[in-house]
């Protein structure tokens, strides 16, 4: 893997290097393909061998590198950081979420609560904390969130654990951004909308192939603007 070019000013797309965590399928996979379509070089992680990513990597002449990562493992995160030492990322994007059904919170088993919170809130921020040293000055750190994490917009019944995990993710990202308020980086929580994925279900109104180009538009428009924002795929502010 080659190190991102250290050019002055805003680099051309072909010089930009993105790391996408959680890209084996769904939104993460389509995000990677859209970044590649726009000329970026991408390092993408998957939990298992034999993913679609690896087939794409074989055809892209080094522009896509696939790394193995179980994001819930601190040891694997540290090993990935060590493998990528010397790279300078223009974008670190963390995408991960699970849903374990629509139970009222009083019926959620402790083990289920722990699993969802570790996967959806703790692990994404562990990934950010572990890998942010690779992000170039003025680069972007982004995490896939959801409108479901908005406390203001929680006005309909259902999916209480998932909503809580995304609200926790947003709060942890706020804490991270507060501690690093002076680092000059762009920090984003992205709501991609309700998409037809394994998580979103077959009846969701949006297709990732439509949503992810809009998300990349937002990433590009926000690049270089310091501070934390919670935005939807159209670049509109989502209330906390």
C-alpha positions as MATLAB code, in Angstrom:
seq = 'XXXXXXXXXXXXXXXXXXXXXXXXXXXXXXXXXXXXXXXXXXXXXXXXXXXXXXXXXXXXXXXXXXXXXXXXXXXXXXXXXXXXXXXXXXXXXXXXXXXXXXXXXXXXXXXXXXXXXXXXXXXXXXXXXXXXXXXXXXXXXXXXXXXXXXXXXXXXXXXXXXXXXXXXXXXXXXXXXXXXXXXXXXXXXXXXXXXXXXXXXXXXXXXXXXXXXXXXXXXXXXXXXXXXXXXXXXXXXXXX';
ca = [
       0.000    0.000    0.000;
       1.336    3.398   -0.882;
       1.281    6.462    1.318;
      -1.079    9.299    0.452;
       0.618   12.206   -1.292;
       1.573   15.097    0.952;
       0.572   17.876   -1.400;
      -0.027   21.420   -0.298;
      -3.580   22.743   -0.416;
      -6.531   20.513   -1.207;
      -5.343   17.315   -2.910;
      -6.814   16.114   -6.177;
      -9.247   13.231   -5.841;
      -6.662   10.755   -7.105;
      -4.348   11.820   -4.237;
      -6.979   11.431   -1.552;
      -6.919    8.356    0.652;
      -9.984    7.158    2.544;
     -10.287    4.424    5.152;
     -13.810    2.986    5.400;
     -14.470    0.738    8.380;
     -17.303   -1.747    7.841;
     -17.553   -2.005    4.060;
     -18.351   -5.605    3.240;
     -21.966   -4.937    2.258;
     -24.805   -2.427    2.296;
     -24.095    1.244    2.815;
     -20.392    0.737    3.480;
     -19.821   -1.174    0.256;
     -21.696    1.377   -1.851;
     -19.837    4.212   -0.119;
     -16.517    2.629   -1.077;
     -17.609    2.209   -4.688;
     -18.734    5.835   -4.874;
     -15.435    7.114   -3.471;
     -13.585    4.985   -6.006;
     -15.819    6.259   -8.810;
     -14.764    9.789   -7.899;
     -11.102    8.901   -8.088;
     -10.226    8.390   -4.448;
      -7.951    5.623   -3.242;
      -9.635    3.538   -0.567;
      -8.653    1.160    2.199;
     -11.760   -0.762    3.242;
     -12.291   -3.275    6.017;
     -14.377   -6.417    6.121;
     -14.937   -8.970    8.847;
     -14.699  -12.037    6.618;
     -12.743  -13.169    3.592;
     -14.505  -13.682    0.278;
     -16.459  -10.417    0.256;
     -17.440   -8.466   -2.842;
     -14.768   -5.957   -1.884;
     -11.995   -8.404   -2.669;
     -13.348   -9.012   -6.172;
     -13.401   -5.271   -6.816;
      -9.890   -4.871   -5.418;
      -8.505   -7.399   -7.876;
      -9.785   -5.281  -10.783;
      -8.732   -1.838   -9.567;
      -4.954   -1.872   -9.937;
      -4.117   -0.964   -6.348;
      -6.703    1.780   -5.842;
      -8.649   -0.403   -3.399;
      -7.001   -2.279   -0.559;
      -9.011   -4.647    1.619;
      -8.094   -5.193    5.265;
      -9.571   -7.729    7.677;
     -11.043   -6.245   10.860;
     -13.431   -7.250   13.602;
     -14.198   -3.745   14.821;
     -15.344   -4.864   18.272;
     -11.828   -6.179   18.970;
      -9.463   -3.549   20.428;
      -6.518   -5.806   19.562;
      -7.530   -5.974   15.890;
      -8.028   -2.198   15.784;
      -4.545   -1.676   17.198;
      -3.084   -4.152   14.698;
      -4.784   -2.322   11.823;
      -3.369    0.980   13.036;
       0.096   -0.550   13.122;
      -0.286   -1.957    9.598;
      -1.322    1.450    8.286;
       1.422    3.380   10.060;
       2.846    5.984    7.688;
      -0.393    6.460    5.752;
      -2.130    9.822    5.950;
      -5.869    9.646    5.536;
      -7.973   12.440    4.116;
     -11.084   10.608    5.304;
     -11.745    8.131    8.093;
     -15.327    6.855    7.849;
     -16.678    4.383   10.410;
     -19.799    2.451    9.420;
     -21.230   -0.180   11.740;
     -24.613   -1.040   13.194;
     -26.739   -4.001   14.202;
     -30.397   -4.250   15.128;
     -31.846   -6.958   17.328;
     -35.542   -6.323   16.825;
     -38.339   -4.157   18.128;
     -38.615   -4.987   21.825;
     -39.712   -2.497   24.479;
     -36.680   -1.694   26.584;
     -38.101   -3.556   29.596;
     -38.042   -6.790   27.582;
     -34.494   -6.424   26.235;
     -32.131   -9.058   27.702;
     -28.951   -7.689   29.236;
     -26.824   -9.630   26.752;
     -28.696   -8.084   23.817;
     -28.373   -4.591   25.278;
     -24.645   -5.066   25.717;
     -24.145   -6.467   22.216;
     -25.992   -3.608   20.510;
     -24.352   -0.877   22.574;
     -20.869   -2.323   22.090;
     -21.345   -2.663   18.322;
     -23.243    0.546   17.595;
     -21.738    3.011   20.082;
     -18.589    1.874   21.878;
     -16.792    0.165   18.996;
     -17.190    2.958   16.399;
     -15.681    5.450   18.834;
     -12.925    3.030   19.789;
     -12.155    2.824   16.073;
     -12.087    6.607   15.793;
      -9.872    6.976   18.859;
      -7.487    4.256   17.709;
      -7.164    5.421   14.101;
      -7.487    9.200   14.228;
      -3.725    9.601   14.468;
      -3.605    8.490   10.822;
      -5.886   11.327    9.689;
      -4.094   14.220    8.030;
      -4.348   17.730    9.483;
      -7.513   19.194    7.995;
      -8.881   15.729    7.229;
     -12.340   14.374    7.991;
     -13.479   11.922   10.663;
     -17.018   10.719    9.949;
     -19.313    8.154   11.556;
     -22.524    6.705   10.144;
     -25.300    7.654   12.510;
     -29.069    7.813   12.036;
     -32.004   10.136   12.509;
     -33.115    7.428   14.943;
     -30.426    8.756   17.292;
     -32.095   12.166   17.470;
     -33.793   12.608   20.841;
     -35.760   15.553   19.455;
     -37.256   13.428   16.692;
     -38.021   10.397   18.852;
     -41.785   10.865   18.657;
     -42.872    7.444   17.360;
     -42.913    4.099   19.127;
     -40.482    1.332   18.318;
     -36.870    0.201   18.093;
     -35.993    1.583   21.492;
     -32.646   -0.184   21.864;
     -31.450    0.777   18.380;
     -32.463    4.398   18.960;
     -30.667    4.431   22.302;
     -27.501    3.004   20.761;
     -27.432    5.689   18.068;
     -28.093    8.434   20.627;
     -25.184    7.038   22.659;
     -23.018    7.027   19.527;
     -23.847   10.690   18.922;
     -23.060   11.631   22.516;
     -19.736    9.785   22.451;
     -18.810   11.502   19.188;
     -19.674   14.836   20.809;
     -17.346   14.016   23.708;
     -14.575   13.020   21.299;
     -15.026   16.255   19.336;
     -14.995   18.337   22.526;
     -11.684   16.852   23.605;
     -10.228   17.577   20.171;
     -11.868   20.921   19.517;
      -8.604   22.511   18.429;
      -7.305   19.857   16.032;
      -8.751   21.549   12.932;
     -10.408   18.421   11.584;
     -13.868   18.074   10.130;
     -16.021   15.769   12.271;
     -19.333   14.463   10.984;
     -22.201   12.293   12.114;
     -24.080   11.261    8.978;
     -27.730   10.231    8.761;
     -28.034    8.380    5.430;
     -31.807    7.937    5.646;
     -33.791    4.689    5.708;
     -32.172    2.475    3.080;
     -32.919   -0.952    1.646;
     -30.156   -2.945    3.327;
     -29.999   -5.989    5.579;
     -30.434   -3.558    8.477;
     -33.030   -1.257    6.902;
     -35.180   -4.008    5.403;
     -36.587   -4.565    1.901;
     -39.397   -2.010    2.245;
     -37.205    0.986    3.059;
     -37.833    3.964    0.756;
     -34.228    4.643   -0.254;
     -31.638    2.721   -2.279;
     -27.991    2.897   -1.181;
     -27.022    3.567   -4.811;
     -28.940    6.841   -4.533;
     -28.110    7.729   -0.921;
     -24.353    7.184   -0.927;
     -23.530    9.608   -3.776;
     -25.443   12.235   -1.785;
     -23.468   11.331    1.349;
     -20.188   11.730   -0.539;
     -21.423   15.116   -1.771;
     -21.826   16.090    1.889;
     -18.372   14.779    2.792;
     -16.817   16.792   -0.009;
     -18.780   19.955    0.805;
     -17.832   19.783    4.496;
     -14.146   18.912    3.999;
     -11.877   21.495    5.572;
     -14.562   22.965    7.879;
     -13.471   22.286   11.476;
     -15.828   21.102   14.170;
     -18.627   18.567   14.611;
     -21.908   18.523   12.710;
     -24.819   16.039   12.610;
     -26.075   16.108    9.022;
     -28.378   14.114    6.789;
     -27.583   12.936    3.270;
     -28.720   16.287    1.882;
     -26.396   18.270    4.115;
     -29.224   19.457    6.388;
     -28.675   19.619   10.151;
     -30.299   16.832   12.164;
     -31.415   18.000   15.631;
     -29.700   16.307   18.533;
];
